Amino acid sequence: MGGLLNNFWKEIPDGAFALAPMEDVSDTVFRELILSVSDPGKLNLLFTEFTSTDGLCHPQGYKAVAHRLKVNQSELDIIREQNVKLIVQIWGNDPEKFFKAAKTISEEYQFDGIDVNMGCPVNKVVRQNSCSALIGQPSLALEIIKATIEGSGMPVSVKTRTGIKEHQTQIWIETLLESGLSAITLHARTRKMMSLFPAEWQQVRIAATVIQSLKPDVKLIGNGDVLSYQQGLELAASTGANAIMVGRGIFANPWFFADDRERDVPEKLDLLKRHITLFCLTWANTRNFGILKRFFKIYIHGFQGAVALRAKLMETNNPEEALSVIKDFELSLGNAD
Ligand SMILES: Cc1cc2nc3c(=O)[nH]c(=O)nc-3n(C[C@H](O)[C@H](O)[C@H](O)COP(=O)(O)O)c2cc1C
């Protein structure tokens, strides 16, 4: 690790926050939108959706996955302005493909770091011996991390869980620390727990103790069920995690990384309109409008008429229809411009 140039992890302050990698959610559009309503300094790390190394290493597959690596210039501008770090997450099970994918990423993209997914519990990837299945294959996991570091020369992190059926946090973290990685995100659940049971943050404390005694330079990011900025800070302080990762908490409150003020209806509608517009500008006809629909609830909740408005929006077939439904609602409020 000492030999890596630009190892930004060393400068990440304690109490930093990350927006989680989330498939079909944390694309360049959503990341920019969230960053744009966050207070500078409160959101420090962004992760892309996970991208398959098989896809990245195959000419046809590359076309199918390339959108996951897209970064709009407008996102990049805010990232650079606020000194936020952008990390691309990849997954797979073949060290050679990790090497190749990492090389491509370092040569052709502007990410600050690479994250290896060793946590996803869904059958689709576990059947392919990837993601959380790597917890049960420590030597392969180590080979993969080393290949990613060698292929890219970039700082490499791992996002993982505490075990497969039972917590095995201590031994698993000890293993990961042999690889030369720079940071570990620990989602405080086993694979078996999926997201069905509460995260067990005492496992993050165990990980912090192991890291402190073996490789204190390696950063630890705790993850699981964090629903407010303040709660995140308290969990970091009580467990010894350096940073906190937030996933579904952003669905309950897109202003998670701003002040606690309750947002009024025009602000919520405005953010949704910006999301729809940026989605169209970015993806034009290349991505399905249906992907946008899952975001409606994030903005359209907690006010009078929200349920009916959401139902109408869910019936729309394209961005223009959605914007027109919002406009009608604004007119009914007397807020249209
Ligand atoms: C819709 C969705 C998509 C996700 N996609 C990914 C992914 O691509 N890579 C990953 O490491 N984790 C993924 N996750 C897991 C989250 O990053 C996070 O670990 C998990 O949601 C627990 O954090 P939370 O309780 O703050 O949501 C996803 C979660 C959700 C809800």
The ligand as a Tripos MOL2 file, in Angstrom:
@<TRIPOS>MOLECULE
LIG
   31    33     1     0     0
SMALL
NO_CHARGES

@<TRIPOS>ATOM
      1 C1        -31.2300   -1.2280   -4.5600 C.3       1 LIG1
      2 C2        -29.9340   -1.6640   -3.9540 C.ar      1 LIG1
      3 C3        -28.8680   -1.9880   -4.7880 C.ar      1 LIG1
      4 C4        -27.6270   -2.3830   -4.2380 C.ar      1 LIG1
      5 N1        -26.5690   -2.6060   -5.0730 N.ar      1 LIG1
      6 C5        -25.3280   -2.8390   -4.5280 C.ar      1 LIG1
      7 C6        -24.1570   -2.8850   -5.3430 C.ar      1 LIG1
      8 O1        -24.1940   -2.7100   -6.5690 O.2       1 LIG1
      9 N2        -22.9660   -3.1260   -4.7100 N.ar      1 LIG1
     10 C7        -22.8600   -3.2950   -3.3630 C.ar      1 LIG1
     11 O2        -21.7720   -3.4860   -2.8280 O.2       1 LIG1
     12 N3        -23.9570   -3.2400   -2.5700 N.ar      1 LIG1
     13 C8        -25.1640   -2.9940   -3.1150 C.ar      1 LIG1
     14 N4        -26.2490   -2.8560   -2.2930 N.ar      1 LIG1
     15 C9        -26.0550   -2.9300   -0.8200 C.3       1 LIG1
     16 C10       -25.7940   -1.5300   -0.2420 C.3       1 LIG1
     17 O3        -24.6150   -0.9670   -0.7620 O.3       1 LIG1
     18 C11       -25.6890   -1.5870    1.3020 C.3       1 LIG1
     19 O4        -24.6080   -2.4000    1.6530 O.3       1 LIG1
     20 C12       -26.9510   -2.1480    1.9470 C.3       1 LIG1
     21 O5        -28.1140   -1.5600    1.3920 O.3       1 LIG1
     22 C13       -26.9310   -1.9240    3.4660 C.3       1 LIG1
     23 O6        -26.8230   -0.5510    3.7750 O.3       1 LIG1
     24 P1        -28.1300    0.3120    4.2320 P.3       1 LIG1
     25 O7        -28.7430   -0.4090    5.3900 O.co2     1 LIG1
     26 O8        -27.5740    1.6610    4.5410 O.co2     1 LIG1
     27 O9        -29.0500    0.3180    3.0280 O.co2     1 LIG1
     28 C14       -27.4850   -2.4940   -2.8250 C.ar      1 LIG1
     29 C15       -28.5830   -2.1890   -2.0010 C.ar      1 LIG1
     30 C16       -29.7790   -1.7630   -2.5400 C.ar      1 LIG1
     31 C17       -30.9170   -1.4240   -1.6140 C.3       1 LIG1
@<TRIPOS>BOND
     1     1     2 1
     2     2     3 ar
     3     2    30 ar
     4     3     4 ar
     5     4     5 ar
     6     4    28 ar
     7     5     6 ar
     8     6     7 ar
     9     6    13 1
    10     7     8 2
    11     7     9 ar
    12     9    10 ar
    13    10    11 2
    14    10    12 ar
    15    12    13 ar
    16    13    14 ar
    17    14    15 1
    18    14    28 ar
    19    15    16 1
    20    16    17 1
    21    16    18 1
    22    18    19 1
    23    18    20 1
    24    20    21 1
    25    20    22 1
    26    22    23 1
    27    23    24 1
    28    24    25 2
    29    24    26 1
    30    24    27 1
    31    28    29 ar
    32    29    30 ar
    33    30    31 1
@<TRIPOS>SUBSTRUCTURE
     1 LIG1         1 GROUP 0 **** ****
